[in-house]
Structure formats: structure tokens, C-alpha cells
Amino acid sequence: MPLPAPHITLTTGTIAGTEADGIRRFLGIRYAEPPIGERRFADPVPARPWNGVRDATRFGPTAPQSPYQGETATLLASVAIPGDDVLTVNVWTPADAAGAAVVVWVHGGALERGTAALEGYDGTAFAQDGVVFVSMNYRLGSEGFSVLEGAPRNIGLRDVIAAIDWVFREISTFGGDPDRVTLMGESAGGALVAAAMCVPRIAERAHGAIIQSGPLDAAPPSRAGRATRALAKHLGIPATREAFLEVSPDRLVEARLELSRRSSPLAGAGFSLALDPDTVPQPPEQALAAVRAPILIGSNTDEYRLWLSPAALASLGSVKVAALALLARLPRRALRAARAAGSTRAESLGQALGDKILRAPLTRLARRRTTSTYVYEFAWKSPVRDLRAAHAVEIAFAFGRLDGPDAVALSGPGAPQALADEMHDAWLSFIRTGEPGWRAFGAERTTRVFDTDSRTVPQRRTGVVDAFD
């Protein structure tokens, strides 16, 4: 039953949220000023103080973006909340929290889609287990990751860093312990967590990091700027901050969608983190090796099956597979190893591509680090569209919630709650203690495989992953 609105006084002002069943929820809290006008394509500006009490019962506006397209739209939800105040955070906290561990969730979406307002990212389960849960929005797509003359690099990452700074500064007011803050993200969110952990002031304070299927790469500006240059060419303008300021956020989203419809999931030029002396001076795969905080990192067995439907796989004959493998610069021995592990010719292409982007880099990182690194593989096979253990299927299991519409869309109505409980408990253990319940990676490549019959074993399919060394 809802109780009278709880009030929290931050350094910037007072907010009013909601309370029910022992959980307090504060939504849409501004951590930075709305990125409009001259604040577009610029560093986030910290939220200014306000008078009175601000309502914190609804999610803030979503960053400009288009919804998922085609078959992917039936699997991954989109939410559109109008408004300019997109740089906000949300907090779920036990009503009696005092010095509780904290987890900060960074959503994914290929750096151009997603929002913390998705139903599947509800933090209630974490708060019910005594953890303060924080989620955030950040600038996406052209507004957040363009490479423009006259503009800072990695603006969306700068937003994430600003939100994390907000957590360190304000979370004790919600009952959280600022010295026990764990960062957690999936896909592009995992990449942003990895990059944020390379920022010295964050690495020194963070209790740990959870990176779920997150790329560990950052490209030179010339390569990271391919999407920006294509967009500028499409619009007939130079790739400069001055020119992009003249184009509305909605038009930039529309133009990006027009371009993406011409490309394939394997060949499209998407947004990426750019190497930058102020934010990402070296790829996270290298920089994280020196970070002392523990890291929980992993990938899913069949990542590629979210991007390539059974129909798309069936259409890939041997000639096309060879051409795409050459385009993606996949080593032949990786393809051979994938085939030897039981994949079809087309599946071996997808498997090797997923290993190149995700599993090989995380393995190299885990082998290089001298501090605690815990590796997992999510292997449970979803029956939906023959996804199997595809990209993003594991999110609902980590959150411990399989009955919501976002979870059902990816996993179906009969997914094993026991596995979700097991995985969620491991995440809770890592958030609280820095250890998930199995041995660190080490020379034996110890890996926890999450499945209906979970087990801790040496890393599987090493022939594919080692082909990228």
C-alpha cells in the first residue's frame, strides 16, 4: 500500500518520491542541466540548485532516438518520453537502508537506443534484497557519440561519468554507502562501464564492475567518426559542431535511421567510443588491466542470434559467408574452430564475430589482470525465435525478474526462475563482497556457466577465442 511521499534533500534541493512495500522510489532526478541550445554537443553541466520540492515520481524524458526496427522490435522494447530534461537518474532503495551496498545500472542499445525507463530495468528486486539500485539516462547517437570538429569526444560517456559522480556525492542521503558502489552495464552499457572504470577518480572509488556482453574497444577518431561523416554527407553539411547545432535532434535521428536502413547488421557503421586523451586515452581492454577493483565479466554463448534471425542465417550460403568473414577480418582458424565445435557454416560466422567483439577481448583482459576477475558464460537456450543464449537474454536473469513483458519477449513464459535466482544471487554477492561465488579466472580459465545445469568449468571453446590472439 502506498505511503505518504518520502522526501529527500540533496545538495541541489529537495525531491519527493513514492514508497510501497518497504521500497522507496525516486525517479527522474536531474544530475545535469538539460542538454539543449548551446549545451548540445558539449560537456554536461551539473544540475543547478532549485527551490521548493521537485516531483520524483516519474521517469525523466528519453534521449532522442528511434525505436528498434523490423523483427528486433518484437524482442527489444522501446519507450519514448517527450521532453528536454534527459540527463536524469532513478533510485530504488529499501526504506530502512543505512550504509547499504549500491549498484549503478547503465543501459545498452548500441549507443543510440535505450532508456532507464524500460520495464525490464526496474530496480525493485535489488532493493528488496537490501541493495540501493541506481539507473541513468545519457545522450545517445548523434547527440552523444558524434565525432565533430569543435566538440568534445564521447559526450555520452561524459554524461555517464557525471551521473556516477552524482552517485558518489548524493547516495548516502538515500541510505547507500558511497564506498560500496558497483557499476553494472550490458552491451553498450557494459562498454560505458568499462570506459568509466578507466577514469582514475572512479576506478579509485568504485567497489567493482559488472560488464555483461560489453565491448572493450575504443577506436581512433578517424574510425569512430565514420557514422558522423556519413550522417554529415547525407545531410549535406560539414562534420562540425557549428553545423550540427543547426540541425534539430529529431532530424538527426531521422537521418540516422534513413542511413541504417541501407546497411546490414554485419556491415553497418555504428557509433563507437573514440580514443580521446580526456576520456578514453587507451582501449578499456588495455586500461582495465591496471584497475585494482574486482571485475565480473562475461558473454552469452550465442550472442549473434539476436542480430541474425534463422531466416537470415539460412540465406547465408558459403560464398556470402566467406565474403562477410573477409569483410569482418575473421581468422580462418576461428571459423574452423567454430565449425569443429558443432556450428553450421553460417552459425560459425556469427559465432566467430561474437567471439571477436566480446569473448576474445574479455578473455585477454582476464588473463592479463593480476587482481580478481570473475568470468561467466550465459548458456541457457531461449525458445523464442530460436534465440538460444543470444545477446541480452541474460539481463532478466541477472535482475532476477522473468515475469515482466520485457523478459518474456526474449525468454518466453516458461523460463527457469531457479536459474534467475541463482544468477541474481551471484550478482548480489559480487555487489556486496566483490566475489560472486566461484574462483577468479586465473591460469585454469575458471568460468561459471549459467544454464539449467550450471557448473564451474575451464573456459569452453578456447580454440575459437584463442584464434584472435
C-alpha positions as CSV (number, residue, x, y, z in Angstrom):
1,M,0.0,0.0,0.0
2,P,1.5,3.4,-0.9
3,L,2.6,5.5,2.0
4,P,3.0,9.3,2.2
5,A,5.5,10.7,-0.2
6,P,9.1,10.4,1.2
7,H,11.2,13.5,0.9
8,I,15.0,13.5,0.3
9,T,17.1,16.7,0.4
10,L,20.1,16.6,-2.0
11,T,22.9,19.2,-2.3
12,T,20.8,20.8,-5.1
13,G,17.3,20.7,-3.5
14,T,14.5,18.5,-2.1
15,I,12.7,15.8,-4.1
16,A,9.5,13.8,-3.3
17,G,9.2,10.1,-4.4
18,T,7.0,7.2,-3.5
19,E,7.1,4.3,-1.0
20,A,5.3,0.9,-1.2
21,D,6.1,-2.4,0.4
22,G,9.2,-1.2,2.1
23,I,10.8,0.2,-1.1
24,R,11.3,3.9,-1.8
25,R,11.5,5.0,-5.4
26,F,12.8,8.4,-6.7
27,L,12.6,8.8,-10.5
28,G,13.7,11.4,-12.9
29,I,16.2,13.2,-10.7
30,R,18.2,15.8,-12.6
31,Y,22.0,15.2,-12.3
32,A,22.9,17.7,-15.1
33,E,21.1,20.5,-16.9
34,P,19.0,19.7,-20.0
35,P,21.4,19.4,-23.0
36,I,19.6,21.9,-25.2
37,G,20.7,25.0,-27.2
38,E,24.4,25.8,-26.6
39,R,24.6,22.8,-24.2
40,R,24.2,20.4,-27.1
41,F,27.5,18.7,-28.2
42,A,29.2,20.0,-25.0
43,D,30.2,18.6,-21.6
44,P,27.3,18.0,-19.2
45,V,26.6,21.0,-16.9
46,P,25.9,19.9,-13.3
47,A,22.4,20.4,-12.1
48,R,21.8,23.8,-10.6
49,P,20.0,24.2,-7.2
50,W,16.3,24.6,-7.1
51,N,13.7,26.0,-4.7
52,G,10.8,24.1,-3.3
53,V,10.1,20.3,-3.7
54,R,10.5,18.6,-7.1
55,D,8.4,15.7,-8.1
56,A,10.4,12.4,-8.4
57,T,7.6,10.0,-9.2
58,R,8.0,9.7,-12.9
59,F,10.9,8.8,-15.2
60,G,12.6,11.7,-17.0
61,P,12.4,12.2,-20.8
62,T,14.2,9.8,-23.0
63,A,17.2,10.8,-25.1
64,P,16.4,11.4,-28.8
65,Q,16.3,8.1,-30.6
66,S,14.3,5.9,-33.0
67,P,12.6,2.7,-31.8
68,Y,14.0,-0.7,-32.8
69,Q,13.2,-1.7,-36.3
70,G,11.9,-4.9,-38.0
71,E,12.0,-8.2,-36.2
72,T,14.2,-6.8,-33.4
73,A,11.3,-4.5,-32.4
74,T,9.3,-7.6,-31.3
75,L,12.2,-8.6,-29.0
76,L,13.5,-5.4,-27.6
77,A,11.1,-2.8,-26.2
78,S,11.3,1.0,-26.8
79,V,10.0,3.8,-24.6
80,A,9.6,7.4,-25.7
81,I,9.0,10.0,-23.1
82,P,9.0,13.6,-24.5
83,G,10.9,16.5,-23.1
84,D,14.4,18.0,-22.9
85,D,15.4,17.0,-19.3
86,V,17.1,13.8,-20.4
87,L,20.1,13.7,-18.0
88,T,18.4,12.1,-15.0
89,V,18.9,9.3,-12.6
90,N,16.5,7.0,-10.7
91,V,16.9,5.4,-7.3
92,W,15.2,2.4,-5.7
93,T,16.2,2.0,-2.0
94,P,15.0,0.0,1.0
95,A,13.0,2.3,3.3
96,D,15.3,1.3,6.2
97,A,18.6,1.4,4.2
98,A,21.7,2.6,6.1
99,G,25.1,2.0,4.7
100,A,23.7,-0.4,2.0
101,A,25.7,-1.6,-1.0
102,V,24.9,0.3,-4.2
103,V,24.7,-0.8,-7.8
104,V,24.6,1.7,-10.7
105,W,23.0,0.3,-13.9
106,V,24.0,1.7,-17.4
107,H,21.6,0.6,-20.1
108,G,22.7,-0.7,-23.5
109,G,21.4,-0.1,-27.0
110,A,24.3,0.2,-29.4
111,L,25.0,3.8,-28.1
112,E,21.9,5.1,-30.0
113,R,18.9,3.5,-28.3
114,G,17.6,2.6,-24.9
115,T,16.5,4.2,-21.6
116,A,16.5,3.5,-17.9
117,A,12.6,3.7,-18.1
118,L,12.3,0.2,-19.7
119,E,10.2,-2.2,-17.6
120,G,13.0,-4.8,-17.6
121,Y,15.3,-2.4,-15.7
122,D,13.1,-1.9,-12.7
123,G,15.3,-2.0,-9.6
124,T,12.8,-3.3,-7.1
125,A,14.3,-6.8,-6.9
126,F,17.7,-5.4,-5.9
127,A,16.1,-3.0,-3.3
128,Q,14.1,-5.9,-1.9
129,D,17.4,-7.7,-1.4
130,G,18.9,-4.7,0.5
131,V,20.8,-3.1,-2.3
132,V,20.4,0.5,-3.4
133,F,19.8,0.5,-7.2
134,V,20.5,3.5,-9.4
135,S,19.9,3.8,-13.2
136,M,20.6,6.7,-15.5
137,N,19.9,8.2,-18.9
138,Y,22.6,9.7,-21.1
139,R,22.9,11.2,-24.5
140,L,22.7,8.8,-27.4
141,G,23.5,8.6,-31.1
142,S,24.5,11.8,-32.8
143,E,23.9,13.9,-29.7
144,G,26.1,11.6,-27.6
145,F,28.7,10.0,-29.8
146,S,29.4,12.1,-32.8
147,V,33.0,12.9,-33.7
148,L,32.8,16.6,-34.6
149,E,35.3,19.4,-35.1
150,G,34.8,21.8,-32.3
151,A,33.1,19.4,-29.9
152,P,34.4,17.1,-27.1
153,R,34.6,13.4,-27.8
154,N,32.5,10.7,-26.1
155,I,29.8,13.1,-24.8
156,G,27.5,10.3,-23.8
157,L,30.3,8.7,-21.7
158,R,30.9,12.1,-20.1
159,D,27.2,12.1,-19.1
160,V,27.7,8.6,-17.5
161,I,30.7,9.8,-15.6
162,A,28.8,12.8,-14.4
163,A,26.0,10.6,-13.2
164,I,28.5,8.3,-11.3
165,D,30.0,11.4,-9.7
166,W,26.4,12.3,-8.6
167,V,26.0,8.9,-7.0
168,F,29.3,9.2,-5.0
169,R,28.1,12.7,-3.9
170,E,24.5,12.0,-3.1
171,I,23.8,8.3,-2.5
172,S,24.4,8.4,1.3
173,T,21.2,10.5,1.5
174,F,19.3,7.5,0.2
175,G,21.0,5.1,2.7
176,G,23.7,3.9,0.3
177,D,27.3,3.6,1.1
178,P,29.5,5.7,-1.3
179,D,32.4,3.4,-0.6
180,R,30.5,0.3,-1.8
181,V,29.3,1.4,-5.3
182,T,29.4,-1.2,-8.1
183,L,29.0,-0.2,-11.7
184,M,26.9,-2.6,-13.9
185,G,26.0,-2.4,-17.6
186,E,25.1,-4.6,-20.6
187,S,26.2,-4.3,-24.2
188,A,26.9,-0.6,-24.9
189,G,26.2,-0.1,-21.2
190,G,28.9,-2.6,-20.4
191,A,31.3,-0.8,-22.7
192,L,30.5,2.5,-20.9
193,V,31.1,0.9,-17.6
194,A,34.4,-0.4,-18.8
195,A,35.4,3.0,-20.0
196,A,34.2,4.8,-16.9
197,M,36.3,2.4,-14.8
198,C,39.3,3.6,-16.6
199,V,38.8,7.2,-15.2
200,P,41.2,7.4,-12.3
201,R,38.8,9.1,-9.8
202,I,36.1,6.5,-10.5
203,A,38.5,3.5,-10.5
204,E,39.9,4.6,-7.1
205,R,36.4,4.7,-5.5
206,A,34.3,2.0,-7.2
207,H,33.8,-1.2,-5.3
208,G,33.7,-3.2,-8.5
209,A,32.3,-3.5,-12.0
210,I,29.9,-5.9,-13.8
211,I,30.3,-6.0,-17.6
212,Q,27.7,-8.1,-19.4
213,S,28.5,-8.6,-23.1
214,G,30.2,-5.3,-23.3
215,P,32.8,-4.5,-26.0
216,L,36.1,-3.3,-24.6
217,D,37.3,-1.3,-27.6
218,A,37.7,2.3,-28.4
219,A,38.5,3.4,-32.0
220,P,40.8,6.2,-33.3
221,P,38.6,9.2,-34.1
222,S,39.0,8.6,-37.8
223,R,37.3,5.2,-37.5
224,A,34.9,6.2,-34.7
225,G,33.8,9.1,-36.8
226,R,32.6,7.1,-39.8
227,A,28.9,7.3,-38.7
228,T,29.2,11.0,-38.1
229,R,30.8,11.6,-41.5
230,A,28.1,9.5,-43.2
231,L,25.5,11.5,-41.5
232,A,27.0,14.8,-42.4
233,K,27.3,13.7,-46.0
234,H,23.7,12.6,-46.0
235,L,22.6,16.0,-44.6
236,G,24.9,18.0,-46.9
237,I,26.7,19.7,-44.0
238,P,30.3,19.6,-42.6
239,A,31.0,17.4,-39.6
240,T,31.4,20.3,-37.2
241,R,29.7,21.3,-34.0
242,E,28.6,24.5,-35.6
243,A,26.8,22.8,-38.5
244,F,25.2,20.0,-36.3
245,L,23.8,22.7,-33.9
246,E,21.8,23.9,-36.8
247,V,20.1,20.5,-37.2
248,S,17.4,19.5,-34.7
249,P,17.8,16.4,-32.6
250,D,14.8,14.8,-34.3
251,R,16.2,15.4,-37.7
252,L,19.5,13.8,-36.8
253,V,17.6,10.8,-35.5
254,E,15.6,10.6,-38.7
255,A,18.7,10.9,-40.9
256,R,20.5,8.2,-39.0
257,L,17.5,5.9,-39.4
258,E,17.5,6.6,-43.2
259,L,21.1,5.6,-43.4
260,S,20.8,2.5,-41.2
261,R,18.1,1.1,-43.5
262,R,20.6,0.9,-46.2
263,S,23.1,-1.3,-44.2
264,S,23.1,-4.8,-42.8
265,P,23.7,-5.8,-39.2
266,L,27.2,-7.1,-40.2
267,A,28.3,-4.2,-42.4
268,G,26.7,-1.1,-40.9
269,A,28.8,1.7,-39.4
270,G,27.5,2.3,-35.9
271,F,28.6,4.7,-33.2
272,S,31.5,3.8,-31.0
273,L,33.7,5.1,-28.3
274,A,36.6,7.2,-29.6
275,L,40.1,7.3,-28.3
276,D,40.5,10.7,-26.5
277,P,43.1,12.0,-24.1
278,D,40.4,13.4,-21.7
279,T,38.1,10.4,-21.5
280,V,39.5,7.2,-23.2
281,P,43.2,7.6,-23.7
282,Q,43.6,3.8,-24.5
283,P,41.1,1.0,-25.2
284,P,39.5,-0.3,-22.0
285,E,40.8,-3.8,-22.7
286,Q,44.3,-2.4,-22.0
287,A,43.5,0.2,-19.3
288,L,41.4,-2.2,-17.2
289,A,44.4,-4.4,-16.7
290,A,45.7,-1.9,-14.1
291,V,42.4,-1.3,-12.3
292,R,42.5,-2.8,-8.8
293,A,38.8,-3.2,-8.2
294,P,37.3,-6.7,-8.9
295,I,35.5,-7.2,-12.2
296,L,32.7,-9.7,-13.1
297,I,32.6,-10.0,-16.8
298,G,31.1,-12.4,-19.3
299,S,29.2,-13.1,-22.5
300,N,26.4,-15.3,-23.9
301,T,27.0,-18.5,-25.9
302,D,25.0,-17.4,-28.9
303,E,25.3,-13.6,-28.9
304,Y,24.9,-13.3,-32.7
305,R,21.4,-14.8,-32.7
306,L,19.8,-11.5,-31.7
307,W,21.3,-9.8,-34.8
308,L,20.8,-12.7,-37.2
309,S,17.4,-14.4,-37.4
310,P,17.1,-18.0,-38.5
311,A,15.9,-16.7,-41.9
312,A,19.0,-14.5,-42.2
313,L,21.2,-17.4,-41.3
314,A,19.5,-19.7,-43.8
315,S,20.2,-17.1,-46.5
316,L,23.9,-17.1,-45.9
317,G,25.5,-19.5,-48.4
318,S,29.1,-20.5,-48.4
319,V,30.1,-17.7,-50.8
320,K,28.4,-15.0,-48.8
321,V,29.8,-16.4,-45.5
322,A,33.3,-16.3,-47.0
323,A,32.8,-12.7,-48.2
324,L,31.4,-11.5,-44.8
325,A,34.2,-13.3,-43.0
326,L,36.7,-11.4,-45.1
327,L,34.9,-8.1,-44.6
328,A,34.9,-8.7,-40.8
329,R,38.5,-9.8,-40.8
330,L,37.8,-13.1,-39.1
331,P,40.7,-15.6,-39.0
332,R,40.1,-18.8,-40.8
333,R,41.2,-20.8,-37.8
334,A,38.4,-19.1,-35.8
335,L,35.8,-20.2,-38.3
336,R,37.3,-23.7,-38.4
337,A,37.2,-24.0,-34.7
338,A,33.6,-22.8,-34.6
339,R,32.7,-25.5,-37.1
340,A,34.5,-28.1,-35.1
341,A,32.5,-27.1,-32.1
342,G,29.3,-28.0,-33.9
343,S,28.2,-24.8,-35.7
344,T,26.9,-24.7,-39.2
345,R,28.8,-22.7,-41.8
346,A,26.6,-19.6,-41.3
347,E,26.5,-20.1,-37.5
348,S,30.3,-20.3,-37.4
349,L,30.4,-16.8,-39.0
350,G,28.1,-15.4,-36.3
351,Q,29.9,-17.3,-33.5
352,A,33.3,-16.1,-34.6
353,L,32.0,-12.5,-35.0
354,G,30.6,-12.5,-31.4
355,D,33.9,-14.0,-30.1
356,K,35.9,-11.3,-31.9
357,I,33.8,-8.5,-30.4
358,L,33.2,-9.9,-27.0
359,R,34.6,-13.2,-25.7
360,A,38.2,-12.8,-27.1
361,P,38.7,-9.3,-25.6
362,L,37.3,-10.2,-22.2
363,T,39.5,-13.4,-22.2
364,R,42.6,-11.4,-23.0
365,L,41.7,-8.9,-20.2
366,A,41.0,-11.6,-17.7
367,R,44.4,-13.3,-18.4
368,R,46.2,-10.0,-18.1
369,R,44.7,-8.8,-14.9
370,T,46.5,-9.6,-11.6
371,T,43.5,-8.7,-9.4
372,S,40.2,-10.6,-9.1
373,T,38.4,-11.1,-12.4
374,Y,35.4,-13.4,-12.5
375,V,34.3,-14.8,-15.8
376,Y,30.9,-16.2,-16.7
377,E,29.1,-17.6,-19.8
378,F,25.3,-17.5,-20.0
379,A,24.3,-20.6,-21.9
380,W,20.5,-21.1,-21.3
381,K,18.7,-21.5,-24.6
382,S,15.7,-19.3,-25.1
383,P,13.0,-21.0,-27.3
384,V,11.8,-17.6,-28.6
385,R,12.6,-17.3,-32.4
386,D,15.4,-19.9,-31.7
387,L,17.4,-17.2,-30.0
388,R,19.2,-19.7,-27.7
389,A,21.6,-17.8,-25.5
390,A,21.5,-14.7,-27.6
391,H,22.6,-11.2,-26.7
392,A,20.5,-9.5,-24.0
393,V,18.7,-12.7,-22.9
394,E,20.7,-12.8,-19.7
395,I,19.6,-9.4,-18.4
396,A,16.3,-10.6,-16.9
397,F,18.1,-13.4,-15.1
398,A,20.7,-11.0,-13.6
399,F,17.8,-8.8,-12.4
400,G,16.0,-11.9,-11.1
401,R,12.7,-11.0,-12.8
402,L,11.4,-13.3,-15.5
403,D,7.7,-12.4,-15.4
404,G,7.8,-8.9,-16.9
405,P,6.9,-8.3,-20.5
406,D,10.5,-7.3,-21.5
407,A,11.8,-10.6,-20.1
408,V,9.0,-12.7,-21.7
409,A,9.7,-11.2,-25.1
410,L,13.2,-12.6,-25.0
411,S,12.8,-15.7,-22.9
412,G,9.2,-16.8,-23.3
413,P,6.8,-17.5,-20.4
414,G,8.4,-20.6,-19.1
415,A,12.0,-19.5,-18.3
416,P,13.5,-21.2,-15.2
417,Q,13.1,-18.9,-12.2
418,A,15.6,-21.1,-10.3
419,L,18.3,-20.1,-12.7
420,A,17.4,-16.4,-12.4
421,D,17.5,-16.7,-8.6
422,E,21.0,-18.3,-8.9
423,M,22.4,-15.7,-11.2
424,H,20.8,-12.8,-9.3
425,D,22.2,-14.1,-6.1
426,A,25.7,-14.3,-7.7
427,W,25.4,-10.6,-8.8
428,L,24.2,-9.6,-5.3
429,S,27.2,-11.4,-3.7
430,F,29.6,-9.6,-6.0
431,I,27.9,-6.2,-5.3
432,R,28.2,-6.8,-1.6
433,T,31.5,-8.5,-1.3
434,G,33.4,-8.3,-4.6
435,E,33.1,-12.1,-5.0
436,P,30.3,-13.9,-6.9
437,G,30.8,-17.4,-5.5
438,W,33.4,-19.0,-7.8
439,R,37.1,-18.8,-8.3
440,A,38.8,-16.0,-10.2
441,F,39.7,-16.7,-13.8
442,G,43.5,-17.4,-13.4
443,A,45.6,-19.9,-15.4
444,E,42.8,-22.5,-15.3
445,R,40.4,-20.1,-17.1
446,T,37.8,-20.8,-14.5
447,T,34.3,-19.9,-15.8
448,R,30.9,-20.1,-14.4
449,V,28.5,-21.5,-17.0
450,F,24.9,-20.4,-16.2
451,D,22.3,-22.9,-17.5
452,T,19.6,-25.2,-16.2
453,D,22.5,-27.3,-15.0
454,S,25.0,-24.5,-14.0
455,R,28.6,-25.5,-13.4
456,T,32.1,-24.0,-12.9
457,V,34.5,-25.3,-15.6
458,P,37.5,-24.3,-17.5
459,Q,36.6,-21.9,-20.3
460,R,34.8,-23.6,-23.2
461,R,35.5,-23.3,-26.9
462,T,39.0,-22.0,-26.3
463,G,40.0,-22.8,-29.9
464,V,37.7,-20.1,-31.3
465,V,38.6,-17.4,-28.7
466,D,42.4,-18.1,-28.9
467,A,42.3,-17.7,-32.7
468,F,42.1,-13.9,-32.1
469,D,45.3,-13.7,-30.1
